[in-house]
Amino acid sequence: MKKSLNTTLVYLLSILGLLCCCFWGLGVFLSGPAYLIANKKIKDAQLNPDDYEGNINSMQTAKTVALIILIINMLFLAWSIYSLATTDFSEIQQEWQKIMEEINAAK
């Protein structure tokens, strides 16, 4: 029985990783495994082409999408760490208080 080169999991993890990049770059934990899964499937399919069915080009496209989203997440994670490391905590508190006052004023 041949194994399928199904790209659904890779695309699903990549898209969820893209959505999670807004949360301090935590999409790295989703897009990283997506890239690794795609890379492993491509290597296995190239070593044993008779054991796999499906188009290897579609898996390479999924791998590229996962890599791009991984890079975006890594950049956003680095920016988040940098901004937390260089910002004074009192400024963060003041911004938080300002946002909370705006929310309460809107009610």
Backbone bond lengths (Angstrom), bond angles and torsions (degrees), N, CA, C in turn:
res aa  C-N    CA-C-N  psi(-1)  N-CA   C-N-CA  omega(-1)  CA-C   N-CA-C  phi
1 M - - - 1.447 - - 1.527 109.62 -
2 K 1.310 116.02 131.18 1.454 121.00 -176.97 1.525 111.22 -84.66
3 K 1.318 115.57 145.30 1.461 121.40 176.18 1.523 109.17 -85.82
4 S 1.308 115.52 147.40 1.461 120.61 -176.82 1.527 110.74 -96.48
5 L 1.309 116.44 141.14 1.466 121.66 173.09 1.534 107.73 -90.28
6 N 1.314 115.92 77.17 1.451 122.31 -176.70 1.533 109.26 -89.24
7 T 1.320 116.17 121.28 1.464 120.96 -176.36 1.521 113.29 -92.33
8 T 1.317 118.13 0.03 1.461 121.66 -174.59 1.524 112.08 -59.76
9 L 1.318 117.89 -46.68 1.462 121.34 -178.45 1.525 111.22 -63.01
10 V 1.311 116.49 -41.50 1.463 120.70 -179.15 1.526 110.22 -64.36
11 Y 1.336 116.69 -45.39 1.464 120.02 178.94 1.528 111.32 -66.12
12 L 1.323 117.49 -39.94 1.460 121.13 -179.62 1.530 110.85 -62.53
13 L 1.328 116.95 -47.89 1.462 120.27 178.59 1.525 111.38 -64.52
14 S 1.311 117.37 -37.37 1.464 121.06 -179.81 1.525 111.09 -65.71
15 I 1.318 117.22 -45.88 1.465 120.50 -178.72 1.518 110.56 -67.32
16 L 1.320 117.64 -40.99 1.470 119.52 175.91 1.526 110.48 -64.00
17 G 1.322 117.10 -36.07 1.460 121.01 176.17 1.516 111.84 -64.33
18 L 1.329 116.75 -37.16 1.459 120.64 177.35 1.527 110.45 -65.94
19 L 1.316 116.61 -40.77 1.463 119.98 178.15 1.526 111.81 -66.67
20 C 1.325 116.67 -32.96 1.467 120.70 -178.27 1.527 113.03 -83.67
21 C 1.318 118.57 -4.57 1.464 118.99 179.95 1.525 110.74 -66.83
22 C 1.319 116.77 -21.37 1.466 120.29 178.24 1.526 111.55 -70.09
23 F 1.303 117.41 -18.02 1.455 122.00 179.81 1.525 109.86 -97.98
24 W 1.302 116.33 67.94 1.460 125.54 175.91 1.522 113.50 59.03
25 G 1.314 117.61 27.08 1.456 121.08 176.84 1.514 114.42 79.39
26 L 1.332 117.00 20.63 1.461 120.05 -178.14 1.524 113.23 -72.39
27 G 1.321 117.53 -5.08 1.457 121.17 175.50 1.517 112.52 -67.07
28 V 1.331 116.98 -9.00 1.466 121.44 175.39 1.526 109.56 -57.93
29 F 1.338 116.37 -34.56 1.453 120.48 -177.59 1.521 112.99 -74.64
30 L 1.319 117.26 -9.87 1.461 120.93 175.29 1.529 111.93 -107.77
31 S 1.317 116.93 -42.24 1.462 119.37 -178.00 1.532 111.84 -76.60
32 G 1.317 117.57 -27.14 1.467 120.37 176.77 1.528 111.87 -62.66
33 P 1.335 117.61 -53.69 1.470 118.34 176.54 1.529 113.06 -61.77
34 A 1.334 117.73 -32.80 1.472 119.88 177.70 1.522 110.20 -61.25
35 Y 1.328 116.35 -43.91 1.456 120.50 178.48 1.537 110.95 -64.19
36 L 1.329 116.46 -43.06 1.465 120.16 -179.01 1.531 111.87 -65.86
37 I 1.327 116.73 -39.41 1.466 120.50 178.12 1.527 110.07 -63.44
38 A 1.325 116.25 -46.59 1.472 119.74 -179.55 1.524 110.90 -63.35
39 N 1.311 116.88 -42.00 1.461 121.16 -179.85 1.528 110.71 -62.53
40 K 1.336 117.30 -43.46 1.459 121.22 -179.74 1.529 111.27 -65.45
41 K 1.324 116.53 -42.71 1.469 119.82 179.81 1.532 111.18 -63.84
42 I 1.325 116.60 -39.39 1.468 119.79 179.30 1.531 110.58 -65.08
43 K 1.330 116.43 -44.70 1.463 119.54 179.12 1.522 111.37 -62.17
44 D 1.339 116.33 -43.90 1.465 119.58 179.18 1.527 111.48 -63.06
45 A 1.332 116.14 -40.66 1.463 119.93 -179.11 1.529 111.51 -69.14
46 Q 1.322 117.53 -32.42 1.460 120.01 178.14 1.521 111.75 -73.78
47 L 1.332 116.83 -33.85 1.464 120.17 178.99 1.527 111.66 -75.01
48 N 1.318 117.38 -38.20 1.460 122.32 -178.51 1.527 110.07 -128.47
49 P 1.317 118.97 74.93 1.471 120.41 -176.23 1.535 113.70 -66.07
50 D 1.332 117.48 -23.17 1.463 120.08 -179.70 1.528 112.37 -76.26
51 D 1.332 117.17 -19.91 1.459 120.82 -178.06 1.527 113.10 -86.41
52 Y 1.317 117.81 -9.56 1.470 121.31 -175.34 1.517 110.36 -120.70
53 E 1.332 113.93 143.92 1.453 119.93 173.37 1.523 108.10 -119.39
54 G 1.307 115.52 149.49 1.453 120.12 -178.34 1.520 109.95 118.14
55 N 1.309 114.38 174.99 1.459 120.62 -175.96 1.525 110.10 -94.70
56 I 1.319 116.28 121.96 1.463 120.64 179.95 1.525 110.81 -70.57
57 N 1.329 117.40 -25.45 1.463 120.35 179.01 1.522 111.90 -66.01
58 S 1.324 117.18 -34.12 1.469 119.43 177.84 1.527 110.59 -68.39
59 M 1.324 117.29 -35.40 1.466 119.82 177.03 1.522 110.26 -70.58
60 Q 1.326 118.40 -34.03 1.464 120.86 176.43 1.528 110.78 -66.96
61 T 1.327 116.88 -36.01 1.464 120.59 175.68 1.523 110.31 -65.66
62 A 1.327 117.33 -42.53 1.462 121.26 177.90 1.529 110.34 -63.10
63 K 1.323 116.88 -37.85 1.461 121.37 177.72 1.526 110.65 -64.26
64 T 1.328 117.44 -40.59 1.466 121.46 178.40 1.525 111.13 -65.17
65 V 1.327 116.77 -42.40 1.466 120.62 177.69 1.520 109.85 -61.81
66 A 1.323 117.28 -44.65 1.471 121.28 179.46 1.526 110.78 -62.75
67 L 1.321 117.55 -39.10 1.463 121.16 179.43 1.527 111.25 -65.64
68 I 1.320 117.42 -43.25 1.465 120.79 179.96 1.530 110.37 -63.32
69 I 1.325 116.67 -44.22 1.461 120.17 -180.00 1.528 110.30 -68.59
70 L 1.312 117.60 -34.36 1.468 120.71 175.63 1.522 110.88 -63.13
71 I 1.314 117.71 -42.61 1.473 121.55 178.80 1.524 110.30 -64.13
72 I 1.334 117.50 -43.08 1.467 120.94 177.77 1.522 110.30 -59.40
73 N 1.321 116.68 -44.89 1.464 120.67 179.75 1.522 112.14 -65.43
74 M 1.323 116.72 -39.56 1.466 119.73 179.28 1.527 110.91 -64.85
75 L 1.319 116.75 -39.97 1.465 119.99 177.63 1.528 111.12 -64.64
76 F 1.327 116.45 -44.06 1.456 119.94 -179.79 1.521 111.06 -67.47
77 L 1.335 118.22 -36.19 1.461 121.64 176.66 1.523 110.66 -65.12
78 A 1.333 116.63 -42.99 1.468 120.57 178.47 1.530 110.50 -63.63
79 W 1.340 116.74 -41.40 1.461 120.38 178.28 1.522 110.90 -64.55
80 S 1.320 117.71 -39.73 1.465 121.66 179.57 1.519 110.87 -65.03
81 I 1.314 116.92 -43.74 1.467 120.37 179.04 1.521 110.19 -64.99
82 Y 1.329 116.83 -42.42 1.457 120.89 179.04 1.528 111.33 -62.58
83 S 1.324 116.70 -45.16 1.465 119.24 -177.92 1.521 111.42 -67.54
84 L 1.324 117.82 -35.51 1.465 119.64 176.75 1.525 111.52 -69.96
85 A 1.323 116.48 -34.42 1.461 120.07 -177.87 1.527 112.18 -75.37
86 T 1.322 117.72 -28.51 1.464 119.85 -175.10 1.523 113.91 -102.24
87 T 1.320 117.68 -7.81 1.456 120.68 -178.18 1.523 109.53 -95.08
88 D 1.309 114.73 140.25 1.459 120.53 176.27 1.525 108.59 -73.90
89 F 1.322 117.09 139.15 1.449 121.10 -176.74 1.530 112.20 -64.21
90 S 1.311 117.58 -31.07 1.467 119.89 179.24 1.533 110.85 -65.91
91 E 1.328 117.62 -33.34 1.462 120.48 176.30 1.525 110.88 -66.17
92 I 1.311 116.64 -39.31 1.460 120.91 177.86 1.526 109.66 -63.99
93 Q 1.331 116.96 -41.95 1.455 120.84 178.23 1.523 111.30 -62.79
94 Q 1.323 117.35 -41.82 1.462 121.05 179.60 1.524 110.82 -64.71
95 E 1.315 117.55 -42.19 1.467 120.97 177.59 1.529 110.57 -62.75
96 W 1.323 116.42 -42.63 1.458 121.08 179.41 1.534 110.39 -62.48
97 Q 1.328 115.82 -44.22 1.458 120.24 179.84 1.532 110.76 -64.24
98 K 1.311 117.35 -39.99 1.466 121.64 178.39 1.529 110.83 -62.63
99 I 1.322 116.59 -44.02 1.465 120.57 179.46 1.529 110.27 -64.23
100 M 1.328 117.33 -41.60 1.465 120.80 179.82 1.532 111.10 -65.08
101 E 1.329 117.19 -38.16 1.468 120.34 177.63 1.527 110.74 -65.89
102 E 1.323 117.64 -38.62 1.467 120.56 177.28 1.522 111.33 -65.41
103 I 1.315 116.90 -38.56 1.463 120.20 178.21 1.520 110.49 -65.62
104 N 1.348 116.38 -43.87 1.455 119.90 -179.95 1.536 111.27 -67.35
105 A 1.300 118.21 -33.71 1.461 122.04 179.44 1.530 110.87 -69.84
106 A 1.326 116.68 -29.79 1.459 120.99 -178.75 1.532 111.75 -75.00
107 K 1.299 117.55 -19.46 1.481 120.78 -178.14 1.461 111.61 -74.71
